[in-house]
Amino acid sequence: MLVIAGVIRIDPSRREEAIREAVEVARATRREPGCISYAFSADLEEPDLFRVFEEWESQEALDRHFETPHMLTFQGRVAGLGVKEMTVEKYRVESVGPVV
């Protein structure tokens, strides 16, 4: 399994637009084969901060995701949101279990 996690900072005046874009791409992405979970979270204290968290069955599923029309559209629109920082990383997960 792959986990994608990171932060995106945008122009805070574009927050509502960013939320609309994130909801649209998340809904479409969750229907993709190989997508286990896909979520954006708007930070409650910092209006310019969003977090992204994704789980994918395989690298192949993630590669297909980046070629979908909704993802290509989203990537084009993100540039217009005044992105100030984007740090997103991929983790390969060998096992999953309870915290305790």
VMD Tcl script that draws the C-alpha trace (Angstrom):
set ca {
  {0.00 0.00 0.00}
  {1.08 3.57 -0.64}
  {0.24 6.56 1.53}
  {0.46 10.09 0.19}
  {0.47 12.82 2.83}
  {1.34 16.48 2.88}
  {0.42 20.11 3.22}
  {-0.63 22.80 0.79}
  {-0.61 26.50 1.68}
  {-2.68 28.82 -0.46}
  {-3.72 32.45 -0.58}
  {-6.25 32.53 2.32}
  {-8.59 34.74 0.30}
  {-9.02 31.73 -2.06}
  {-9.98 29.29 0.73}
  {-13.61 28.76 -0.32}
  {-12.59 28.20 -3.94}
  {-9.91 25.74 -2.80}
  {-12.49 23.84 -0.77}
  {-14.79 23.55 -3.80}
  {-11.94 22.29 -5.99}
  {-10.77 19.79 -3.35}
  {-14.27 18.39 -2.83}
  {-14.76 17.95 -6.57}
  {-11.48 16.10 -7.17}
  {-11.84 14.02 -3.99}
  {-15.30 12.76 -4.96}
  {-14.08 11.69 -8.39}
  {-10.87 10.17 -7.07}
  {-12.61 8.01 -4.47}
  {-14.38 6.21 -7.33}
  {-11.09 5.22 -8.97}
  {-9.95 1.59 -8.90}
  {-7.13 1.18 -6.39}
  {-8.04 4.21 -4.28}
  {-8.49 3.18 -0.66}
  {-8.99 6.70 0.73}
  {-8.52 10.27 -0.44}
  {-9.10 13.35 1.69}
  {-8.30 17.01 1.98}
  {-8.63 18.69 5.37}
  {-8.80 22.44 5.89}
  {-6.88 23.45 9.02}
  {-9.14 24.90 11.73}
  {-6.63 27.51 12.92}
  {-4.72 28.45 9.78}
  {-6.99 29.55 6.90}
  {-4.24 29.10 4.32}
  {-3.39 25.50 5.25}
  {-4.81 22.29 3.79}
  {-3.67 18.75 4.46}
  {-3.92 15.89 2.01}
  {-4.05 12.20 2.89}
  {-4.39 9.36 0.39}
  {-4.10 5.57 0.45}
  {-3.53 3.59 -2.73}
  {-3.40 -0.16 -3.39}
  {-0.43 0.14 -5.74}
  {1.91 2.42 -7.65}
  {0.03 1.50 -10.83}
  {-3.24 2.79 -9.35}
  {-1.52 6.02 -8.31}
  {0.02 6.42 -11.77}
  {-3.42 5.99 -13.39}
  {-4.82 8.59 -10.98}
  {-2.41 11.24 -12.26}
  {-3.67 10.62 -15.82}
  {-7.39 11.01 -15.08}
  {-9.23 14.00 -16.54}
  {-10.37 15.21 -13.09}
  {-6.82 15.17 -11.72}
  {-5.40 16.96 -14.76}
  {-8.11 19.61 -14.41}
  {-7.44 19.95 -10.68}
  {-3.70 20.35 -11.21}
  {-4.37 23.16 -13.67}
  {-6.71 24.94 -11.27}
  {-4.45 24.62 -8.21}
  {-1.99 27.05 -9.76}
  {-4.70 29.72 -9.69}
  {-5.24 29.35 -5.93}
  {-2.10 31.25 -4.99}
  {-0.14 28.21 -3.80}
  {2.61 29.36 -1.45}
  {3.87 25.93 -0.39}
  {3.22 22.36 -1.39}
  {4.97 19.53 0.39}
  {3.55 16.11 -0.42}
  {5.37 12.83 0.17}
  {4.83 9.17 -0.68}
  {5.23 6.39 1.87}
  {5.37 2.66 1.15}
  {3.52 0.78 3.90}
  {4.50 -2.82 4.60}
  {1.95 -3.53 7.31}
  {-1.00 -1.88 9.03}
  {-2.35 -2.56 12.52}
  {-3.78 -0.96 15.62}
  {-1.79 1.74 17.42}
  {-1.83 -0.16 20.72}
}
mol new
graphics top color blue
foreach p $ca { graphics top sphere $p radius 0.5 }
foreach p [lrange $ca 0 end-1] q [lrange $ca 1 end] { graphics top cylinder $p $q radius 0.2 }
display resetview
